[in-house]
């Protein structure tokens, strides 16, 4: 019995650091997973990050002196370099994980379900403001994804308004074609030419996603709008009437595309009516 107790004591003395870090890591991982189900993203990322850190750190923990990633501990000299490299790798993992969580929220928003744009930007800001992560991770990938999809959504909203005006003008043009070439059609060439003019006036569908990625949605839509008006007027003498707010929306998109930081805010979300619960 004494032999077993002695062996247990020896094992405990040699592994107590690993046990403490492993138990703490298990608790943090479970807590982080629970917070993800409650959509507390910033707290979840912090908990999961330190949970992973605890497991990894436990494998090398032999205390003397070390400071990093907001934690101060004492390590023997032969473990300091290994610990420093481990923390650098974990920082990269946490950074990727934080970016991907935000990007997943943005792409879930494509399906017409929650989270709303307000919730997405709140998540982004809450992670940046988290003091335990402050200055340790970058969200550049998530920022670019947020900006691209926000421009895409804003441009889609403006383009829907333009499309309604286009459809109204196209309907009037078809009426003009039917009036000029009643059935039975005597001038098939003239009839065909008028339909060719209609197709030209309507134009091709824009790839707004690619335009958003290249940050030229606003200018392209403005040019498209100008050509639409000009061609319906020249070919059919039809004035294309638009909501007067379209010009304001397109100018705002152009402003956003010139900005470099995160430019999503509540006023722009409201301007383009982008919260799906509204």
N, C-alpha and C positions, 0 to 999 in steps of 0.2 A: 504493500500500500504506500509506504514511504517512497518507494522507487517511482511509483506512478505520480505521486504528488510532486516529487522533485522534478520529474520530466515535464509535468504540466507547468510548474513554476518557471522552469527554464524556457519552455516554449512561449509562455506568456510574456516573459521579460524580453524575449527576442522579437516578438511580433506585436506588442501592444500598440505601437504606432499605426501599423497596418490595420489592425482591428478597429481602432477609433475612427480612422479616416474612411474605412469601408462602411461602417455602420452609419456614419454621418452622410456619406455619399448616397447610400440607399435611401435614407430619409429625404435628402434633397431631390433625388430623381423622382421619387414618388410624389413629393410635394409639387415639383415642377410639372409633372404629367397632369396632376389634378388641376393646377392653375390653367393649363392649356385648355382643358374641358370647359373652364369658366371664362375663357377668352381673355384672361389677364396675361397678355403676351409678354410684357416687359418683365413682370415678376417670374413668369415661367422660364424665360430665357436665362435670367440670373440664377434661378434655382438649379436648372439643368446644367448650366455651365459650371457652377461650383460643385455640383454632384459628380460630374465627370472629373473635375479637377481633384476632388477628394479621393476617388478611386485611384487615379493615376499617381497622385502625390504619395499615397500610402505605400506604393510599391518601392519608393526610394527614401522614405522618411527615416532619417537617423539624425536626430536634432543636434544642431549647434547654432548657426546664425545664417538667416537668409531673409530677404524682403523682396516681394514682387506681387503684382496683380492684386494689390490691396490687402495682402496677407503677409504678416511678419512671423517667421519661425526661425529656429536655430538648427542648422544642419552642419554636419561634418564637412570639412573642406572638399573631400573627394566626391561629394554629392551636389555641390553648389552648381557646377556647370551643367550637370544632368538636369537639375531642377529648373534652371534658367531656360534651357532648351525646351523642356516640357511645357513650361508656362507659355513660351512663344508659340508652340504648336497648338496649345489649347486656345490661345487668343485667336488664332486663325480659324479654328473649328467653330468657336462661338460667333465670330464675325460672319462666316458663311451661313451658320444656322439662323442668326438674326435676320440677315438679308433674305433668306429663303422663306422665312415665316411671313415677312411683310409682303414679299412678292406673291406668295400663295393667297394672301388676303386680297391683293389687287386682282388676281386672275379669277378668284371665286366671285368677285364682283361682276365679272363678265357674264355670269349665268343669271343675273337678275336677282340674286339673293343677297343676304347680308354677308359681309359687312358693307355699310354705306361708305361713301367717300369721307364723311366726317369721322367715322370710326377708324378708317385706314390711316388718316393723317394723325389722329390721336395716338394710335399705336406707334407710329414712326417717331413722333415727338416724345412719347413716354420712354422709349428705349434710349433716345439721345439724352434725355434728362436724367436717366437712371444713374445715380452717383456711383454705384458699384461698377458700372460699365463705362463711365465717362472717361473719354480720352483713350480708351483701350480698344475700341472697335470703330470701324468706318462702315457707313451704310450707303456708300456711293452707288452700288449696284441697285439697291432698293430705291434710292432716290431717283435714279434714271428711269427705272421701271414705272414708278409712280408718275413722274412727269410725262412720260410717253403716253401712258394709258389715259392720263387726265386730259392731255391735248386731244387724243383720239376721241374721248367722250364729248369734249366741248365742240370739236369739229363736227362730230356726228349730229349733235343737237342742232348746230347752225345749218348743217347740210340738209337736215330734214325740213327745215323751214324753206330753204331754197328749193328743195324737191317739190314741195306743195305748190309753190309759185310756178315751177317748171311744168308740172302736170296741168295746172290751170291754163297756162299759155299753150301747151301742146294740144289740149282739148279744143281751144279756140282756133288753133291752126288747122286741125283736122276738119272742123266745121267750115273753115274758109276753103279748104281743098275740095270738100264735097260740094260746096256752093259753086266753085269755079269749074268743077268737072263732075256734073251730075251723071247718074247712071241712066242709060248706058254711056260709057266713057267714049267720047269721040276722039279726044287728043290724048292718047296713051303716053306719048313722050312728055307732054307738058304735065300730065298727072304724075308720072314717075319722077320728073324733076322736082316738083313741089314736095313729094315725099322725101326725096333726097335732101332737100333744104330743111325739112322738118327733122330728119335724123341728125343733120349737121347742127341745127339749133339746139336740139336736146343734148347732144354731146355724149361722151363716154362716161361711165361710172368711175369715180376717183377711188384710188386705193388709199384710204385715209390712214390706215395703220402704217404703211410705208412712209407716207408724208409726215406723220407724227414722229416717226423715228428719225427722219432727216430734218425735222424742225422747219418744215416749209408748208404746213397746212394752211395757215392764215393767208399767206400771199397767194397760194394756189387757188384757194376758194374765192378770193377777191378777183383774181383774173378770170376764173370760171364764171363768176357772177356778171362781170363786165361783158364777156363774150356772149353769154346767154341773152342779156338784154339787147346787145347790138344785133345779133343774128335774127332774133324773133322780130325786131323792128324792121330790119332791112329786107327780110324775106317775106314777112306776112303783115307788116305794119301793125304789129301787136306790141303794146307796152306791157312789160312784165312787172307786175306789182308785188313788192316785197314788204314784209313787216319792217317797219323803220328801225327796229332793234337789231336787224341783221348786221348792219354796218358797225354798230357798237360791239357786237359779239366777235366779228372778224378782227376788229382792231385789238380787242382784248387777247385773242389768240396770238396775234402777231407780237404783242408785248410779252406774253408768256414765253414764246419761242426764242426771245432774245435774252431771257433770264437764265442764270446758271445754277442758282440754288434751288431748293424746293419751293415751288411757287403755288402749291395748292393751298387755298385758304377758304374760310367759310363764305366770304363775300363772292368769290368766284364759283363756289359750289352752288350758291343760291342763284347767281346770275344765269347759269346754264342749267338750272333745275336738275342737278345730278344726284341728289339723294333719293334713292328709289322709294323710300317710304313716304315721300312727299306726294 
